[in-house]
Amino acid sequence: MSKVKELPGEAVVAAASSPSITNSSRAYLERVRGGDMGALPAVFGLLVLCTAFALARPSFLTAINFANLFTQGAAITVIAMGLVFVLLLGEIDLSAGFTSGVCAAVLAVTLTEMGLPWYVAVLAAIVSGVIIGTMLGTLVAKVGIPSFVVTLAAFLAFQGLALVLVSEGTNISINDPVIKAIAQKNLPPALGWGLYAGCVAAYALVQLTRARKRARRGLVAEPLSMIAGRVGALAVVAGVAVYVLNLERSFNPEFASLTGVPIVVPVILALLVLWTFVLSRTAFGRHLYAVGGNAEAARRAGIAVDRIRISAFVICSSMAAVGGVIAASRASSVDPNTGGSSVLLYAVGAAVIGGTSLFGGKGRALDAILGGAVIAVIENGMGLMQYGASVKYLVTGFVLLLAAGVDALARKRAAAAGLR
């Protein structure tokens, strides 16, 4: 008779709910072999790219360039975070880029031409995003028009709408100090360290609480050593980032000091926490994954599929509006090209590179941040190496194709292993 069978009932539960770090690592490797690689490809790609650019251009590792990475990729990351919700359903929103431009134009008009306060202008931009998302979602869910067609039509129409809002091509300057501060100003160093301590403590608390709840219910919980390792890794990486960002980055500090974590960083962190909670801890999140995995099965289970689809498009367009505000803040202006060019391609690429599946049913808000970081590193590193736009597009396209290929192969392996 094995030792497990000789244990009392409570001891058996405790043993089952407290696996060793070896067993947990083995289970993770099995998931990877089965096709569930999670963020592993994006993290690996990010490390390779950063190493390559650091060796090619030592200036890539300077504090000022590190801070630039956050502001360069912020708008794309936020738009990608909204696209994750649509991609989870196996749908697409080709108008997200120009939606951000239209909402940025609404912000600029209400601020500059109407003279309204910044918070009214921001609210107007986000409400515009909600209206756009509701319209797109309704056409897809209720009318039954494929999302590709609906959002392609919106992609074209919103370019004209942006021209109308900015008076056929006028560049509208934004001088409001609060709006400009979002992407151009930094937190005081002490506040940056306080944010760091709060984030690490909150992450540790969430991990310990989840493990305790699983153990209490008799479910398999991660060992404390693994939780400690994960929290420690976050503390080290985030600590180094805050330390570097708090270094003096100004070329003339006597004239104007430049230190601290960019304000846009806590904005993105707040959005990450919000949408991670929505996807992992709410009924809406569970229903979203269910619809993305099998819409007909979800419908038969009593889930309001149409409502879920409309909500996903609303969230996508609302996040595009936030991305438009950030883009306007960074440029201190809005013109008909805001949200155009490669914004949509980079945003979709960021979501997919980060690990969100184009086939639906798989993705997290964190994927947008990881993918956005990859896009920002490519854009920044290629710029430092003085490559033209042609090379940037070639490299980004290759990385996106590689990410999509990894996702397709992972799905095949998961299907072969009986996980899908």
Secondary structure, 3 states (H helix, E strand, C coil): CCHHHHCCHHHHHHHHHCCCHHHHHHHHHHHHHCCCCCCHHHHHHHHHHHHHHHHHCHHHHCHHHHHHHHHHHHHHHHHHHHHHHHHCCCCCCCCHHHHHHHHHHHHHHHHHHCCCCHHHHHHHHHHHHHHHHHHHHHHHHHHCCCHHHHHHHHHHHHHHHHHHHCCCCCCEECCCHHHHHHHHCECCHHHHHHHHHHHHHHHHHHHHHHHHHHHHCCCCCCCHHHHHHHHHHHHHHHHHHHHHHCCCCCCCCCCCCCCCCECHHHHHHHHHHHHHHHHHHCHHHHHHHHHHHCHHHHHHCCCCHHHHHHHHHHHHHHHHHHHHHHHHHHHCEECCCCCCCCHHHHHHHHHHHHCCCCCCCCCCHHHHHHHHHHHHHHHHHHHHCCCCHHHHHHHHHHHHHHHHHHHHHHHHHHHHCCCC
